[in-house]
Amino acid sequence: MTALEVVRAAPGLDDYLAVVETELGRAVARQPGLVAEIGVGALAAGGKRLRPALAFLSASPADDPPVAAGVAVELVHMATLVHDDLIDGAATRRGRAAAWSEHGEGVATAAGDYLFARAFSVLAGTEDAAAVAVLADACLALARGEAMQRLQRHDPDTTVDAYLERCALKTGKLFEAACVLGGGNGEYGRLLGIAFQIADDVLDCAGDTIETGKIPGTDLQDGTPTLPLLLAAQADPVVRAALAGGPKEGALVRVAATGALDRSRELALHYASEARACLDGAPRREELEALTLAVVERRS
């Protein structure tokens, strides 16, 4: 079995995700109107539902599945995608028109805010104040990470440490929250999130649009200093100039030629290994270990 097949074979996972999907639909449609319709569209676009799966795999099989946690973290993730498309000027998402490009910037902002609000409403319904605090902390980290990305834009001198800090804030913190809300190890989630983001950034430089659903080179076009671009910029003045806002033609090919993609994959594997080291005693350790490999080996 592949690593992904091991994860998918986890007993009860499919049933749990089906329940989460139903509850996501109910949560998004709770308040009729245009912003809810946009939320329904974002939900229909699909996704990996990785964060709810993390909540499930982090929970003890003896406990009730953490449905509210899975719904809440996925709603937050959906909200960030709506806002990120607006901030980045991305006209499409998973082959569909982005909310801002179809309905305007103001409506997209409101739709993202609505999804954030619904996430907290779902979790507040559990009457678990500690859980709400965990999600609030994750959302604050997401905002800090987005601000950091804005400051780093078009800066080829961004350090690798600063990039990794951004990964921990923008991706790792919500992974961490999913694990904690499920009852598991938050540090595992944080490290897994960093590995996931590095792999995602490699795919942006090397992935196929058909497989990833994304247009390769988006980060370079936006001037977002990701690990492969930063490593390549250190070795190639053409890539450095492109990342700084100069001509982009031929730059992606040169990124691959520097070996930056392989070096980035090695660091992703390192963080995956660090995540596995956190799993001593985890009830679903086999699936969680497999997930660390699946997020690095993925092609979409």
Residue, then its C-alpha position, 0 to 999 in steps of 0.5 A: m500500500t502507498a502511504l496515502e492508501v494507508v491513511r485512507a484505510a483508517p477505520g471509520l475515516d470515510d464515515y467521519l469525513a462524510v459526516v463532516e461534509t454534511e455538517l459543512g453544508r449545513a453550517v455554510a447554508r445556515q444564513p441564506g444570502l449571497v455570502a452563503e451561496i459563495g460559501v456553498g460554491a467554495l464547498a462544492a469545489g472540494g478539497k483534500r479535507l486534510r485538516p478534518a482528517l487530522a482531527f480524526l486521526s488525532a482522536s482516540p478511537a474510544d472517543d466520539p469522532p471530533v465532528a465539530a472540530g473537523v468542521a470548524v478547522e475546514l471552515v477556517h481553511m475555506a475562509t483563508l482560501v477566499h481571502d487569499d485569492l482576493i489578496d493574491g489576485a488569483a482569478t480561479r481556484r480549483g478550476r472555478a472562478a474565485a469569489w472576488s473575480e465573480h462577485g467583486e472584492g467587497v463580497a468576497t471579503a464578506a464571504g470569507d468573514y462569514l466562513f470564519a464566523r461560522a467556524f467559531s459558531v460551530l465550535a462554540g456550540t460544543e460549549d468548550a471554551a478551551a477549544v474556541a481559544v485554540l482556534a482563535d490562536a490559530c486564526l491570529a497566527l494565520a493573520r500574522g503569517e499573511a502580514m509576513q508574506r506581504l512584507q516579504r514579497h519580491d524580497p530575494d534576501t528573505t532568509v530561510d528561517a523567515y520563510l519557515e516561520r511563515c510556513a509555521l504561521k500560515t499552515g502549521k498553526l491550523f494543522e496544529a489546531a486540528c490535532v489539538l482539537g482532536g486530542g492529539n499532539g499539536e507539535y506533530g501538526r505544526l511540523l507536518g504543516i511545514a512539510f506540507q507547505i514546502a511540498d506545496d511550494v515545490l509543486d508550484c515550481a514543478g507541478d502539472t496543472i492537470e494534477t495540481g489544479k494550479i497554474p505553475g509559477t504562481d508564486l514567482q509571478d506574485g513575488t512570493p519568496t518560497l523555499p525553492l525560489l529562495l534557494a535558486a535565487q542564491a545560485d542564479p541571478v536570473v531567478r533572483a531578478a525574477l523574484a525581485g519583480g523582473p522578467k520571469e521568462g525562463a526563470l522556472v526552468r532555471v530554478a530546476a537547474t539549480g537543484a533547489l527543488d531537490r534540496s527543498r524536498e529534502l527539507a520537507l522530508h526532514y520536517a516529516s521525520e521530525a513530525r513522526a518523532c512526536l508520535d510515541g504512544a499515539p493511538r493511530r500512529e501508523e496512519l499518522e506516520a503514513l500521512t507525513l510521507a503522503v503530504v511530501e510525496r503528493r502530486s496535487 
